[in-house]
Amino acid sequence: MRYTGTLIAVKDMEKSRRFYCEVLGLGVAADFGANVTLEGGVTLQTIDTWKSFIGDRDIILQNNACELYFEETDLDGLLQKLQGFDIMYVHELAEHSWGQRVVRFYDPDCHIIEVGEEIAMVVKRFADSGMTAEQVAARMDVPAGYVKDCLKRQRGFSGATDTE
């Protein structure tokens, strides 16, 4: 068995499709009308067809019980882009204890979308501020080897120290 993606029920397929394509930049991998699969494994299904699949059970939107999680290399650019859309925020920009900056907002059907700063960018941001790999690891509560691997993959990083 393998996990292949997440399906969410939507009221208005075109509105949801535009949201995921225009706001989040996802492309359409397959379009079957009542079912649209987006790049990255997100599938949109019309509520009417979804309801018939689950035996006419109630569909409860905006339950705040889960989220679709994305990472973005240029979080500041995304935040600026979001200003051009009518977005209902769960919360605007916040920073988790490990330093990752995130924003959460609702899609047109009130499914929570979280967009977090790519973890490698968090490592780079801390290292660029003058922190050593060991200090970054302590700040983020991750192994120093993980930080050093991230720094090795970063292009143009001049402050990485390899003490392994």
C-alpha positions in Angstrom: 0.0 0.0 0.0 1.1 3.6 -0.6 -0.4 7.0 0.2 -1.2 8.9 -3.0 -2.9 12.1 -1.9 -5.6 14.0 -0.1 -9.1 14.5 -1.4 -11.2 17.4 -0.2 -14.9 18.1 -0.9 -15.6 21.5 -2.5 -18.9 23.4 -3.1 -17.8 25.2 -6.3 -15.2 23.4 -8.4 -14.2 26.3 -10.6 -13.8 28.7 -7.6 -11.7 26.1 -5.8 -9.7 25.2 -8.8 -8.9 28.9 -9.4 -7.9 29.3 -5.7 -5.5 26.4 -5.8 -4.0 27.3 -9.2 -3.8 31.1 -8.8 -3.1 31.5 -5.0 -1.0 28.4 -4.4 0.4 27.9 -7.9 -0.6 24.3 -8.3 -1.1 22.9 -11.8 -3.9 20.6 -12.8 -2.7 17.0 -13.3 -6.1 15.6 -14.3 -9.5 17.1 -14.8 -12.6 14.8 -14.7 -15.2 17.5 -14.2 -16.5 16.6 -10.7 -13.0 15.5 -9.7 -9.8 17.5 -10.3 -6.4 16.2 -9.3 -3.8 18.9 -8.7 0.0 18.6 -8.8 1.3 17.5 -5.5 -1.4 15.1 -4.6 -4.4 17.3 -3.7 -7.7 16.2 -5.3 -10.8 18.3 -5.4 -14.2 16.5 -5.5 -17.6 18.2 -5.7 -19.6 17.9 -2.6 -22.6 16.4 -4.4 -20.5 13.5 -5.8 -18.5 13.1 -2.5 -21.8 12.9 -0.6 -23.0 10.1 -2.9 -19.7 8.2 -2.2 -20.0 8.3 1.6 -23.7 7.3 1.8 -25.3 10.6 2.2 -23.6 11.4 5.5 -23.3 15.0 6.6 -20.3 17.0 5.3 -19.1 19.5 7.8 -16.8 22.2 6.4 -14.7 24.6 8.5 -14.2 22.0 11.2 -10.6 23.1 12.0 -9.6 19.5 12.5 -6.9 19.3 9.8 -5.0 21.3 7.3 -3.2 21.0 4.0 0.5 21.8 4.6 2.7 23.5 2.1 6.3 24.8 2.3 7.4 27.9 0.4 11.0 29.0 -0.3 10.0 32.7 -0.7 7.4 33.1 2.1 7.7 36.9 2.0 6.8 36.8 -1.7 3.8 34.6 -1.0 2.6 37.0 1.8 2.8 39.9 -0.7 0.9 37.8 -3.3 -1.8 36.9 -0.8 -2.6 40.6 -0.4 -4.1 40.6 -4.0 -6.7 38.0 -3.0 -9.7 37.9 -0.7 -8.2 35.6 2.0 -9.8 34.7 5.3 -6.9 34.1 7.7 -6.8 31.6 10.5 -3.8 33.7 11.6 -1.4 35.9 9.7 2.3 35.5 9.8 3.5 33.7 13.0 6.7 32.1 14.1 6.9 28.6 15.7 9.2 28.0 18.7 11.8 26.3 16.3 11.9 29.5 14.1 9.7 28.5 11.2 7.5 31.3 10.0 4.0 30.2 8.9 0.7 31.6 7.8 -2.7 29.8 7.9 -5.8 30.7 6.0 -8.9 29.1 4.6 -9.6 28.0 1.1 -13.0 28.8 -0.4 -14.6 25.9 1.4 -12.9 26.7 4.7 -10.3 23.9 4.6 -7.2 25.2 6.5 -4.2 25.8 4.4 -0.8 26.2 6.2 2.1 27.6 4.3 5.4 27.4 6.2 8.8 28.7 5.4 10.8 25.8 3.9 12.8 24.3 6.8 16.1 24.6 4.9 15.4 28.4 4.5 14.9 28.6 8.3 18.3 27.1 8.8 19.8 29.5 6.2 18.1 32.5 7.8 19.6 31.7 11.2 23.0 30.9 9.8 23.0 34.1 7.7 22.4 36.0 10.9 25.8 34.8 12.2 24.7 31.7 14.2 27.0 28.6 14.0 25.5 25.3 12.9 25.5 24.2 16.5 23.7 27.3 17.6 21.1 26.8 14.8 20.6 23.2 15.9 20.1 24.3 19.5 17.7 27.1 18.4 15.6 24.7 16.2 15.9 21.7 18.5 17.3 19.5 15.7 20.5 17.5 15.4 23.6 19.5 14.4 24.2 17.0 11.5 20.8 17.9 10.1 21.7 21.6 10.1 25.1 20.9 8.6 23.5 18.9 5.8 21.0 21.7 5.1 23.9 24.2 5.0 25.9 22.0 2.6 22.9 22.0 0.2 22.5 25.7 0.3 24.1 27.5 -2.6 26.1 30.6 -1.8 26.2 30.0 1.9 29.6 31.3 3.2 29.3 30.9 6.9 28.8 27.1 7.2 31.4 25.4 9.3 31.9 21.7 9.0 33.2 20.4 12.3 32.3 16.8 11.8 
